Structure formats: C-alpha cells, structure tokens
Amino acid sequence: MSGTRIADELRRAVSAGLYRKAEGLLAELRRHLDSLPAGSAERETALQEAADLIEWARRVTLAARAAAAAQLANLAVLPAGYRPAAPERHTWEIVG
C-alpha cells in the first residue's frame, strides 16, 4: 500500500475512533517509511508528512478522550428526582 493510501486510511480510522486499526496502520506506515531510500528527498518529505499526521492523530485522540471523560463525568451526576432516597431507618438489626 502506498504512503498516501496508508495516511488516508489512518485519518479515517482515527476520525472514526478505531484506535486498534490505527495502531496497525501506524506500523504499516513505519514499514513503508523504512522501505524508502535513506537520505533521499522522497524519504525526508515522507517523514515530515508522517510527523505532521501523527501530531494530528495525537491531538484528535486527546480531544476524543477529553470528550469521553466529560460525558462519563456527566453520567455520574443524577438529577435530584432520580437519586435513590435515603432510608428512613436503619437497614440492619441486632437480634438476641
């Protein structure tokens, strides 16, 4: 698969929240970059594009995690009408 195609797939995977797939695509991107001739202009350009893509993926992933954490925090706060009432008396009793 070409570097451009891998990058496009990686963008789609990160945007969709498919992080396991993105992890595999990152490994594939690395193999592609390693296959380019060392010191060539093509490799340098590809490395810079890969660095930019990885930085973008990092930022998107952090934003998604922050949004998920905020949603989770909101789930923990129930409106007053939905909270269980406190028992009016003790729920245990010693016999004997």
Secondary structure as a PSIPRED ss2 file (coil, helix, strand):
# PSIPRED VFORMAT (PSIPRED V4.0)

   1 M C   1.000  0.000  0.000
   2 S C   1.000  0.000  0.000
   3 G H   0.000  1.000  0.000
   4 T H   0.000  1.000  0.000
   5 R H   0.000  1.000  0.000
   6 I H   0.000  1.000  0.000
   7 A H   0.000  1.000  0.000
   8 D H   0.000  1.000  0.000
   9 E H   0.000  1.000  0.000
  10 L H   0.000  1.000  0.000
  11 R H   0.000  1.000  0.000
  12 R H   0.000  1.000  0.000
  13 A H   0.000  1.000  0.000
  14 V H   0.000  1.000  0.000
  15 S H   0.000  1.000  0.000
  16 A H   0.000  1.000  0.000
  17 G C   1.000  0.000  0.000
  18 L C   1.000  0.000  0.000
  19 Y H   0.000  1.000  0.000
  20 R H   0.000  1.000  0.000
  21 K H   0.000  1.000  0.000
  22 A H   0.000  1.000  0.000
  23 E H   0.000  1.000  0.000
  24 G H   0.000  1.000  0.000
  25 L H   0.000  1.000  0.000
  26 L H   0.000  1.000  0.000
  27 A H   0.000  1.000  0.000
  28 E H   0.000  1.000  0.000
  29 L H   0.000  1.000  0.000
  30 R H   0.000  1.000  0.000
  31 R H   0.000  1.000  0.000
  32 H H   0.000  1.000  0.000
  33 L H   0.000  1.000  0.000
  34 D H   0.000  1.000  0.000
  35 S H   0.000  1.000  0.000
  36 L C   1.000  0.000  0.000
  37 P C   1.000  0.000  0.000
  38 A C   1.000  0.000  0.000
  39 G C   1.000  0.000  0.000
  40 S C   1.000  0.000  0.000
  41 A H   0.000  1.000  0.000
  42 E H   0.000  1.000  0.000
  43 R H   0.000  1.000  0.000
  44 E H   0.000  1.000  0.000
  45 T H   0.000  1.000  0.000
  46 A H   0.000  1.000  0.000
  47 L H   0.000  1.000  0.000
  48 Q H   0.000  1.000  0.000
  49 E H   0.000  1.000  0.000
  50 A H   0.000  1.000  0.000
  51 A H   0.000  1.000  0.000
  52 D H   0.000  1.000  0.000
  53 L H   0.000  1.000  0.000
  54 I H   0.000  1.000  0.000
  55 E H   0.000  1.000  0.000
  56 W H   0.000  1.000  0.000
  57 A H   0.000  1.000  0.000
  58 R H   0.000  1.000  0.000
  59 R H   0.000  1.000  0.000
  60 V H   0.000  1.000  0.000
  61 T H   0.000  1.000  0.000
  62 L H   0.000  1.000  0.000
  63 A H   0.000  1.000  0.000
  64 A H   0.000  1.000  0.000
  65 R H   0.000  1.000  0.000
  66 A H   0.000  1.000  0.000
  67 A H   0.000  1.000  0.000
  68 A H   0.000  1.000  0.000
  69 A H   0.000  1.000  0.000
  70 A H   0.000  1.000  0.000
  71 Q H   0.000  1.000  0.000
  72 L H   0.000  1.000  0.000
  73 A H   0.000  1.000  0.000
  74 N H   0.000  1.000  0.000
  75 L H   0.000  1.000  0.000
  76 A H   0.000  1.000  0.000
  77 V C   1.000  0.000  0.000
  78 L C   1.000  0.000  0.000
  79 P C   1.000  0.000  0.000
  80 A H   0.000  1.000  0.000
  81 G H   0.000  1.000  0.000
  82 Y H   0.000  1.000  0.000
  83 R C   1.000  0.000  0.000
  84 P C   1.000  0.000  0.000
  85 A C   1.000  0.000  0.000
  86 A C   1.000  0.000  0.000
  87 P C   1.000  0.000  0.000
  88 E C   1.000  0.000  0.000
  89 R C   1.000  0.000  0.000
  90 H C   1.000  0.000  0.000
  91 T C   1.000  0.000  0.000
  92 W C   1.000  0.000  0.000
  93 E C   1.000  0.000  0.000
  94 I C   1.000  0.000  0.000
  95 V C   1.000  0.000  0.000
  96 G C   1.000  0.000  0.000
